[in-house]
Each structure stands twice: as C-alpha cells, then as structure tokens.
C-alpha cells in the first residue's frame, strides 16, 4: 500500500513564471517537507476577470520549461481541464479526488491569507479542504491570526509559515521589460527565455 504523500499546491497565472516563483517553491518544498509540489496554472482567475492574459498554450509551455528537471515539481492541469471561473475551493475539492489519502498543503502569501476575510469565494469551504496552509512571508513580517481564527475556527493549527526571501519581482514588470526591449534575462530561467523568444511572446506592440 502506498504511503501517504505531502503535496503542496502553488497556484497562479505564471505570466511568465520567474525566479521569484521558483525560489518560493523550493523553500516551501524544503521547509514543509513536500514530496510533490503541484504548480496549478489558472487560466482565468476570478480576481483577474477582464484583464488581458497571455495565451494559455504559451503559459503552459513557459511553466513546463521553468520546472523541468526540478525533482518533485509537477505541472497540474486541474484548472486547465475544466471550464471557469476557477475558484480555489473547487480546485482543492478536485485535487482531493485526484490524490485521495494524501495531505494537501495550499501555498499562499501573507496578503492572500489576510484576504480570506474579504476577497475569497467560499473561504470556509476552502479552509476546510486544506489539510495545511503554507504561508510564505519575509522573516520580519508579522501576521495577526486572531481575526482569522475567529472567522475560521481551527485555521491557526493548519498554518505553517515558510520563511523565504520574497524577491520584488512581478510578472507584469517582466512583461513590460520585454515589450520595451529592456534587460530581463536575469529575472527568468534560460529555458523560459527560450520559449519566449521562440514563440514571440510579449511582442513590443502587444497588450498587457
């Protein structure tokens, strides 16, 4: 019988995936002792409705290139394979079906954790579906968990902090640099840059 696995879930649009994503993922994998870390590419997150997103096939190609060769990093198409909108509670329910008996640890930033109180769809259901929650923060950051515990009793016991050097890198900043012809090579793995160059992603006259 297979031993239960510890599986991290790292969601995002990854437009494009960059070193900041990979550093956070590696720290979470190590500190939370994850057997597998699923990169869940979200085609059209509800909080980005109406914004231009890069073609899904291009984002899949870039993310595949970014994590290729990293032991334990796996591309999940759980959201890609179903119609939107893609709410995280639904994603977690589907992952429990795909990985029965395993421990699912959702990864998020401290701002997203605080946003559970106001910004999330069905947050109670989401918290219930998380076996653990990995919260990535800078070492000096402090979060007051009391309002969250009051709103979602038991959430504090599920939270595990991941200390990581959160780089001030945003995918939007990288897209803008590429479109403007500014240096960007040190923001991305070479494999991702190759995909961008080969496919002509983020052209100078493109939308953002």
N, C-alpha and C positions, 0 to 999 in steps of 0.2 A: 504493500500500500504506500502511495506517495506521501512524503512528509509535507505538511502544510508549508506554504511559501509566504514570505513577506513581500508584498507587491506595492510599490509606490506608483502614484498616478500624478503625472505632471501634464496639465492641460494648457493649451494656448493656441493662438493662430500661427505662431512661428513664421513671421513675415518680415524679415527672414530669421531663422534660428542663428544665434550668435554665441560668442564665448561666455557671455553672462549666463545664458540658459544652461550651458554645459557645466560651468563651474558650480552653479547651484545644484544641478542634478547630481554631480559627482559627490558633493558634500552630503547631500541627503542620502545618497546610496550608502556612503560610508558610515555616517553618524547614526542612521536609523537601521543599519544592518539589513538592507534590502536585498533580496535575491534577484528581483527584477524591477526595473523602473520603466513603466509604460509612458511613452510620450504620446499623449492623446491630442491629435490635431483636430481642432474645432473649425469646421467650415465657416459657420456664420453665427458667432456667439451673440446672444440676445442683447448684450450691452454695447455691441458694435453695429447694430442694425442701421442701415443707411450709409455706412462708411464703405469706401472702396477697399476691397481686399484683393490681393494677388490671386491669380488663377489657382484653383485647388491643386491641379496636377503639378504646377510649379512648386507650390509649398510642400507637397508630398515628396517631390524629388529633392528639394533642399534639405528637408528634415531627415530623409533617409541617408543622404550624404553626410549630414552632421554627426549622426550617431553610429554610422557604420564602423565596425571594428571595436566598439566600446563594449566590453563584457557586461552583460546584464541590461543594456539599454535596448529597448524594443519599441518599434513603432506600432501603435494601436490605431486601427481604423474604426473603432466602435462608434464614433460620431459620424465619420465619413460615410459609413454604410447604412445610415438611416436618415430620413428626412428631418429637417429642422422645424422649429427652433430647437437648439441643443441646450437644454437645461442640465446642470450638473447632477441634480438628483436622479434624473433619468439615466445619465451616463453611469453613475455609481450602481444603480439597480441592474443595468445590463452587464457591468463588469462582475458583479456578484454571481450572475448566471454563468459567465464565462469562466470564472475562477472559484468554483464552489469550495468552501472549506479553507480558503486562503485568507490571510489578513490583508485587508486593503487599507493603505495609508494615503490619504489625499494630501498633496503638497500645495501650499499657498503662501503668499506673503502676509505680513502682519496687517497691512492695509485691507487686504481681502478678508482676513479673519474679522476685523472690526466691522467690515461692510456687511457681514451676515445679518446684522441687526436691521439694515435698511435696504440693501441693494439686491438681495438674492431671492430667487423664486423658490418657494417651499423649503426654507432653510432648516426647519425642524426635521423634515424627511432626509435632507442631505446629511445632517449631523448624525442621525440615526443610522444611516447607511455606511458611515465612516467607522471602521474599526479603530483607526487612529488618525490624527491630523498632524502632519508635519508642517510647522510654521517657520518659514525662513526669515531671519532677521539679522540685522547688524548686532554685534556684541553689545553696543551701548544702548540699543533700543529697549524700552520697557513698555509692556502692554498691560493694561488693567483688565484682567479677565473676569472681574466681578459682574459687570453688566451682561457678559456673555453667559456666565454660569446661571444668572438669574433667568435669562431668556431661554436657555437650553440646558436644563439641569443634567449634569454628568459630563458636559463638554470638557471641563478642565482636566479630567482624568484621561481624556483622549489626546490632549495636546502635548506634542513633543517639539521643543524648539531646536532648530538647526542653525547653528552659528556659521555664517558664511560671509565672505567679502562680497557684498552686493555691489557689483560694478554699475556705475552710472551710464549704462548703455541701453538705449531704447531702439527697438526695431525701426520705429518711424525716423529716428535720427540717421540710421544707416541707409534707409531707403532714400532719404533726402540727399545724403552724401553721394550715393551712386548716381542719382539723377543729375546732380550738379557737377559731376566729374571730379569730386574732391576725394582725397585719400580715404580708403575704408578697409584696406587689406588686413589690418591688424585687429579688426573687430570680428572677423569671421574665420572659421576653419578654411583651409585652402580648398577642401572638397566642395564646400558650399559656394565659394567664389567661382569655382569651375562650372558649377551648374548655372549660376547667374550669368556668366559670360557666354556659355554655350547656348542657353535658351533666350538670351537677350532680355532677361527680367529687369524691371525698373529702368526702362528707357528714359532718355532725357525729356521726352515730350509726354511721359506717362502721367496717369492720375495717382493721387496719393490719398 
